[in-house]
Amino acid sequence: VIVPDLRGMGLSAHPPGERVRGLLAHAARALAAGRLDEAERDVLGVLALAPGDLQARHLQAMLWRRRGRPAHAAELLRRALAGHPADAALHNSLGSCLQALGDVGGALDAFGRACALAPRSAALHANRGKLLVDSGALAQGIGALEAALALDPHLHAARFTLAYAYRIDGRIGEAAEQLRAVLAHDPHDGDAWLGLSDMDAPIAEPDLARMREALASAPPLGHARAALGFALARALDSHGRPAEAWNALLAANAAMRALEPWDAARARERCSAMRAAFAAAPAADPDGPGREVIFVVGMPRSGSTLVEQMLSAHPQLAGAGELSDLPDVLAAELRRCGGIPLPAWAATASDADWQRLGRASLERTARWRRERPRCTDKLPGNWLLVGALRRMLPGARVVVCRRDPLETSLACFMRLFAPRAQPFSYGLDDIASYWRDFDRAVAAWKTLHPAFVHELHLEALLADPEAELRALSAFCAVPFDPACLRFDENRRIVQTHSAVQVRQPLRAAPPRASRYGALLDPLRAALAAARAGAGT
């Protein structure tokens, strides 16, 4: 959420006094910089001097939101709004809290009220536009983002979101124009270059030179250098220069690894604990709660977006995209219980507890089943939660997407993911270790829940799509529909990196790994070691 300029939005003035003014200013700067303890100390200092100060209460709510307590933050904001209903900034912050709680309707209402109270605030229109896009109201979201940029053409966060919205709407040329407008302002913007490469937009030789120049002057560490490196690697790959692309990839991934460390041993322990915690299968219940949801999981870059696009072309199925509701519901329960790990909580959870969490999950995703009776829920990393999922929603089906491990691993290594989304992907050994954990967990879930877990291999889907889709339809308990084969005609919103590809007819491209030859030998060795240890 973009933090708007609070001036002129009805935010009441704090009591006079240099001490209070100084603490509030310092708290706001600390909060913006992510120094939460420092910001909290200053906010509490203001409240000790002026318990009713509205700006301090607002900052306190924003702190609680950042600390993962959106429900407490929302309650504090509602109390503040009871006395200051015309405060646009408070409505905006309430919208961000409700969004975190999964209340999309409430969040849109709050953002809408903020925009009505401060119609000249570009930031508020941008926030509303982004949520509209994320929630599937693409045309309205694009309109709100265009309105934001009309008010402030320099609001680059809104321009990025608009480019993203154009891209998922299939308007690739307009998306590229927005990103090039950003680059005209700042030719060193790695995210803009990366966005162009993600859309498979033409990257000409002069662009390569500009990217190299930007990379040469980028800070030695940080996101900017990593984004430029990934963009350059993808451009070089498209120009058929694999050796140069590989060198750029190694440097870009090293930059990201410095930002996002990954503890493979700890991840392996967590995976083992999850398998042990859910080693006993619940009673099979194909008509039980959750039968209206089809979960799509797998390694990143393994074809899950394509599979969901095919399923969502079926008249009985809606494609909800990447939903975080399942892990969010579980995380909220664990926080409520003091932050204990899921395996420890599962050891004492009752059937009533699981049913309660299952209902909460279904309630949060109900909006996707208003027009069609069933929906997909695609979040690749949910493969780790299949044991818990089966306890919460015993009628749900799980589709596991698989792809050749070398191709999957290379595709992960070539991708800059959202912050903290896939930190394992920035090291070859870590990718192999993650694949090993995934492979072991899926084998366990498939053994425990054979009627509810279906593995779909991308290579088989590309070789014989109709046969694979017929088998998938039978597993999902829906009749086969030829529309699934015409998935490229499906106009649903696709918000992943594969948005461009799934709007094109199905085709089997040559394996990318073959371009890189011996350069991938370290990755091949790491995967071979992972396979050798898969049974241990």
N, C-alpha and C positions, 0 to 999 in steps of 0.2 A: 504494500500500500504506500503510495506517495504521500509524504507528510506535507500538507499544504502550509502556505504562509498564514499564520494564525491572525495576523493583523486585519482588523476590519471585519471579522467574522462573528462578532458578538461576544467573544471571550472576555469575561469581566476582568477588570483591572485588579491586580493584587494590591494589598495595602501598601502605602508608601513606605519607603525605607530602603536605604542602600543595601543593607544586609539581605533583605528578602529578594530584592531585584538581582543582586549578584548570585545568590544561591539558585534562583530559578533559571537564570541564563546559563550558569555552569551546569545545572542538571540537564537542561535541554541539549547542550552540546555533548555531554557525556552519554546521554541516551542515544543520540544520533550516531555516535562513534562506537556504540556497543559496550561502553564501560558501565555495566548495569549496577554494580555495587556502588560505584562512585555516584551515579545518578540517584540511587535510592537514598544514600546518606544525605545528599543535599535536599531532596524532597522532604525527608523526615525532618530535616532542620527547619525548613519553611513551615511545615505543619505544626512544629512546636511553637513557632513564633506567631503563626496566623492559621489556626485550625480550619478556618472556613475558606481559605484561598482556593479559588476555582482552578487556576492554572496548576497549582500543586496537585490537586486531586486528579486533574486530567493527566498530568505526567505520571502520577502513581498508577493510574489505570493502564497507561501505556507500558509501564514497567511490568505490571502483572501480566499483561498480554505477552510481552517478550519473554517472560519467565515461564510460559506455558500454563498460565492460569486465566484463560480467556473468560471463563464463567464468572470469576470474581471481578475481573476487569469490567465485564459487561454490567454487572450489578452496580458497581460504583458509578459507571457512566450514566446508567438509568437514574440513579439518585441525583446526580448532578443535573441531568436534563429536566428532572421534575421542577427544579427551580430556575432553569435557564433553557426553556424549550426552543428558543430561537438561535441557539449556538450551533453553527454549522460544523465547527471543528469537533465538537462532542459527538454529533451524529456520525461524522466520518469515522471517528475512532470506534464508536459502537458498531458500525458496519464491519470494520476489520475484525472485531471480537466475535461477532455473530458468524462471520465467514469461517473463522477458525473452529467454531463450534458445529459447523456443518449446516447452519441455518441460512441457506442461500437466499430464501425469500425475505427473511428478516434483514439480512445484510443489504440486499438490493433496496429494500424500503428505506433503510437508514442512509445509504449513499444517495438515494433519490431525494430525501429530505434535505441532506446537506447541499446538494446541487441547487435545490429550489431556494434555499436560504442564501446561498452565495453563488449566484449564477455566473459570475465573472471569474470564478476560480477554476483555472484550467486543471489543477491537480485533482480537484474533486470530481470533475467530469472524467478524468483519466481513470481514477479508481473505480468509478461506476462502470466505465467502459470495459475495463479489464475483467471485472467479475462477470459482466454480461457475456463476454466472449468465453470465459472459462466455464460458464454454466450452460453454454449452448445457444444463447440468444445472439447469434453472430451479427446479424444485420443491425440490431439495436446497439450492440457493442461497438461496431465500426462507426456508427453515427455518433456515439458519445465520444469516441477517441478523436474523430475528425473535428468535433466541436471543441475539444480540449486544445488541439493544435491550432485551430483558428484563433483561439484566445491567446495562446502562447506557442509560437512556432519553435521555440527553443526548448520545449519540454521533451527532451530526447527519450526519457523513459516511456512517454506516451507514443512517440514515433516508433520505438522498437515494438511496442505492443501492437500498434496498428500494422506494422510490417508483418508481424506474426499472424494477425487476424486475416490480413489479405492472403497470406500464404496458405493457411488452412482452408480458406474459401476458394482456393485454386487460382487466385489472381496473382500469379507469380511475378508478372511484369511490374505490377503496382507495388508489390512487396519489395522488389529490388530497387525501385525508385525511392522508396522511403529510406532504405538502408544507404543508398548512395547519397541521399540528402544528408544523412548523419555524417558520412565520410567527407562530404564537401565541407562540413563544419570542422571535423576532426579526422584527418586521414590516418591517424594512428589508432583509431577505435577498433580494437580486436574483435569485439562482439559483432560489430557491423560486418566486418570481413567474414567472420565465421557464419553469420546469418546468410550472406550471399553464397558461401560454399555449401551450406546446408540445403539451399534451394536448387542446387545444381545450376545456378546462374552462370553465364559465361564469364570465365576469369581469363582475361587476355594477358599477353606478355607484359604490357605496361602495368597491369594490376599486380602481377607477380613482383615487379620491381618496386612498386609502392609498398607492398607487404614486407618485402625484405628491408626496405628503408625504415619502415615503422618498427620492425623487430629489432633492428640494430640500435635504435634509440630508446627501446622500451626498458623499463626498470629490470634489473637482473632477476628479480623474483616477483611473483604476483600473478594475479588473474590475467592482466593485460598481456603479458608475455605468453602465457599459456594459450589464450584465445588466438592470438596472432599465429602462434606456432601450429595449432591445429588447422587454422584456416589455410596457412601456406601449405601444409602437408596434403590437405584434400585437393588444393588447386594443382599441386605438382603431380599427385596421383592421376587427376583427370587429364593432365598433359602427357601421361605415359612416362614419367620420370621417377620410377619407384625408389632408386637409391637415394635421391635427394629427398623424396617424401619420407622415407624411413628415418633419415637423419633428423628431419624436422619433427617427426613424431617422437623420437627418443627424447629430444630436448623439451618438447611441449609436455610430455607425460612426466618428465622429471620436475618441471616447474609445478605441475599440479600435485605431484606426490609431496613436495615440500609444503604445500598448502593443506592437503588432505591426507594425513597419514592413515595407514591401514594396518591393523594387527591381525594377520592371518591366523595365528594360533588362537587368539581369543575368539575369532569368528568360528573356527572349527569347534571349539569347546561349546559355544552357544548352539551350534547346529546339533552337536551330539546330545546336549541337554534337552533340546526340543524333541528330538526323536525319542529319547528315553521317556520324556514326560507324557508322550502321546502314543506309547507303544501298544496300548490296548485299544482296539477299534470299538467305537460305539455300535449299537445295534443298527443294522441297515434300515433306512426309512426313506425310500425313494419319493414318497408323497409327503414327507415331513417339511417343516419350515425351511425355507431356502430353495425349494425346487424352482422358484421363479428367477433364480440368479445362476449364471454360468460364469465361473471365475476363470480367467485366462492368465496363466503364469508362465515363467520360464526365465532363462538367461536373457539379459538385454540383447537386442539385435538378433533375436532368434526367430522372428516372423510373427510375433504376437499381435502387432498392429494389423498385419495382413489377415490373420485368422479372425480377429475381431471385425474387420471390415467385411469379410465374407459372411460371418454370422449375422451382422447387423443388416445385411441386405435381405434377410429372411423376414417375411411379413409378421412373424410372431415375436421377433427379437429386436430390442433396441440396443444400440451400442453406446454405452455410457462413457467409454474412454478410461483413462487412468484415474481411478478413484482411490483415495486414501482412507475411506471410511472404515474398512475392516481394521487396519492397524491403528487408526485413531481411536476407535471404540475400545480396543484392547489397552492402548496406552493410557487412556483416561481412567480405566478401571485400575490399572496398576498404580497410577499416581494417587488415586483415591485410597489405595491400600498401603500407602507409604513408600511407593517406588520399588517394590519387590520385583524380581524377575518373573517373567511369565511362567517358566517351569515350576517355580516355587509356589506361585499363586494357584496354578492348575492342580497341584497336589492336594489342595484343600477345598477347591471349588466344588459346589454342589450342582446337580442338574439344573436347579432353579437359577443359579448364577449364569450358567451357559445359556439357558433360554432367555434370560434377561438381556444378555449381551447380543444374542442373535436378533431379538426384537429391535434393539437399538440400531443395529446395523441395517436391518431392513427398513426401518423408519427413515434413516438418513439417505437411503437410495431410492425411496419410493417415487420420487419425482420422475425417475427414468422409466417407470412402468405405467405412466398415466395413459399413454396412447397404445402401447403394446404390452401384452401380459407378462413378458419376460425380458430380462436385460443381461448384458454382459457386464462384468466388473474386471477390468484388465489392469493389473499392477504386477509387473514381472516378479518383483521380490516377494510376493505373497506365497511363493513356493515354500518358504520356511514356515508359514503359518497354516499349512493344510491340516495338520492335526487339530489345531484349535478351531479352525473353520468348520471341520466336520462335527465338532462338539456343539458349536453355536448354531449351525445351519445344516442339520443332518440330511436335508433333501437336495443340497446344492451339488452341482457338478463342477469338476475342475478339469480344465484342458491345459495340459503341459506342452508348451511349444519347445521343440528341440531342433537343433541345426548342427551341422558338422562342427565339432568343437574347435577346430583350427580356424574355420571361417568366423564362428561366433567370437572367438577370442580376439582375432585381428580386428573385427568390426568394433568391438568394445575399445580396443587400444587406439583406434582412429577417431574416437568420439570424445568430445568434451561435454560431459553431462552437466545437468543443473547442479548448483552447489550442494555438496554432501549427499547427492543422490546415489552415486555409484563409486565410492572412493576406492574400491578394490581394483578398478579398471585402469589405474595409472601405473601398473607394474606387471610385467609378464608373469613372474612367479606368482604374484597375488591373483591374477586372473585365473591361472591354472588351479590354484588352491580353492578359489571360489567355485570354479566349475566342479571340482571334486566334491565339495560340500553339497552343491546342488544335485549332482548325480546320485550321491548316496541318499539324500533326503527323498528325492523323487522315487527311487527304488523302494524305499521303506513305505512311502505313502501308497504306492501302487500295489504293494503286497498286502497292506492292511485294508485298502479300500478299492478293490479291483473294479467294482461296479460304478464307482464315482470318480475315478481318476483315469483320464484318457490321454495318452501320449500321441502327439502329432508331429511328424518329422517334416521339416520344410522341404527337404529334397524330394520326399515322396509326394508332397502336395504339388510341387512344381511339375513332377513327372506325370501324375494322373490326378488332376484336381477333382474331377467328378467322383471318382471312387473314394478319395479321401473325404470329400465333403458329404457323401452319402453315409459313410461310417461315422463322421462327426455328428451329422444330424440325428442318426439313430441313437448315439450316445446321449445327445441333448434332449431326446424324447420329443423331437419335432419332425414332421414329414420333410423329406428333401424338397427343396424349392430351387428351380433353375436360376432364380434371381441371384443366388449366392455365387454362381459362376460369373455373373456380370457385376461383380463387386465394384468395378471401376466406375460404374454409372451411379453408385450410391453417393448421394450428396451430403451425407452426414458430416459433422465436423470431426476432423482428425487432428489431434493436438500433439502428436509425437514427431520425432525426427523423420518418420517414414511417411509423413503426410503427402509429399509429392508422389512417392512411388505407388501408394495404394490408389491413386487416382488414374493409374495407367493400367492397361491390360496386363495379364499375367505373362511373364516371360522369365525364362531361366538364363541368367547371365553367367558368363564364365566365372569360375571360382576366383575371387580376388587374390587369394593366397598364392595362386600360381604365378602372379606377376612378381612376387617378392623373392621367390626361390630360396636360396640359402640364407638370406637375411632373416628368415623366420625360424632358422634352426634352434635358437634358444627357446622360442615359444614351443616348438615341437617337442623339445626335450623336457620342458616343464610339464606339458600335457601328458607326455609318456610317463613321467614320474608320478603324476596325479592318478593316472589310470592304474598304475602298478600298486598304488596305495589305496585304491578305492574300496577295497574290502577290509581295511584295517581300522 
